[in-house]
Amino acid sequence: MRKRITIMNSPVDVLTMRQTIDLISDSIRDRKPIQHIVVNAAKLVLMQEDKELYQSVVKSDIINADGMAVVWAAEILGKPLPERVAGVDLMQELVILASEKKYKIFFFGGVEEVVCEVVRKYKSVFGEEIIAGYRNGYFKKNQEANIAAQIAESKADILFVGISSPTKEIFLNTYKDKLKVPFIMGVGGSFDVLAGKVKRAPKWMQKSGLEWFFRFLQEPGRMWKRYLFTNSLFIYYVLKEKFKSLFAIKRSN
């Protein structure tokens, strides 16, 4: 039985990268559809107010900790996680898996030039046979059903959705049964990283939990408010949960 913990009322799976890949590989092989999602500090904060996003996340089949902040929070709360499973790293591993197993991938998200560049790069390394199809991530509400049909018709084995939260989670939760894809994964801004539009932090910053700061340095005008408020709220919620737990223990003694 897979172990799960709860942080800020959200379930998080206690899984390593390798265990996550094995679960996904088994699912695709057995044609048992599953949806994967990652949570970071910002998403956990958004989930406290956005109930539709909350329901979309908790209904997912695999929920990994994407940010080091979530791993640290789990440790503080006495619910340790084995490691961070970053969405962009998992995506890269699954593309390699797809190449080895002859699976096809549909890429959905980003602006047109970004998703085209991601597809071009993967074609150049793994060949055209890995691509089931692709589409940019800009659409109107009345186009959603047609997009879901397009993905289903592609007969993809894997779907990567590079759209921001909560749009990504809500779309997937609404249409996942109609997509007919064995494995579905929201990858956030990973397309921008893979296309070279956004630089990823050095490894030491990733391990130190400073990836958010590297991102801020690239776009300070757009990111400062997000990180100031969400990071502060995340710390508040984690400490609140910690003190509530300590109070409950004290009362029980």
Stockholm file with secondary structure:
# STOCKHOLM 1.0

chainA/1-253         MRKRITIMNSPVDVLTMRQTIDLISDSIRDRKPIQHIVVNAAKLVLMQEDKELYQSVVKSDIINADGMAVVWAAEILGKPLPERVAGVDLMQELVILASEKKYKIFFFGGVEEVVCEVVRKYKSVFGEEIIAGYRNGYFKKNQEANIAAQIAESKADILFVGISSPTKEIFLNTYKDKLKVPFIMGVGGSFDVLAGKVKRAPKWMQKSGLEWFFRFLQEPGRMWKRYLFTNSLFIYYVLKEKFKSLFAIKRSN
#=GR chainA/1-253 SS CCCEEEETTEEEECCCHHHHHHHHHHHHHHTCCEEEEEECHHHHHHHTTCHHHHHHHHTCSEEEECSHHHHHHHHHTTCCCSCCCCHHHHHHHHHHHHHHHTCCEEEEESCHHHHHHHHHHHHHHHCGGGEEEEECSCCCGGGHHHHHHHHHHTTCSEEEEECCTTHHHHHHHHHHHHHCCSEEEECTTHHHHHTTSSCCCCHHHHHTTCHHHHHHHHSHHHHHHHHHHHHHHHHHHHHHHHHHHHHHHHHHC
#=GC SS_cons         CCCEEEETTEEEECCCHHHHHHHHHHHHHHTCCEEEEEECHHHHHHHTTCHHHHHHHHTCSEEEECSHHHHHHHHHTTCCCSCCCCHHHHHHHHHHHHHHHTCCEEEEESCHHHHHHHHHHHHHHHCGGGEEEEECSCCCGGGHHHHHHHHHHTTCSEEEEECCTTHHHHHHHHHHHHHCCSEEEECTTHHHHHTTSSCCCCHHHHHTTCHHHHHHHHSHHHHHHHHHHHHHHHHHHHHHHHHHHHHHHHHHC
//
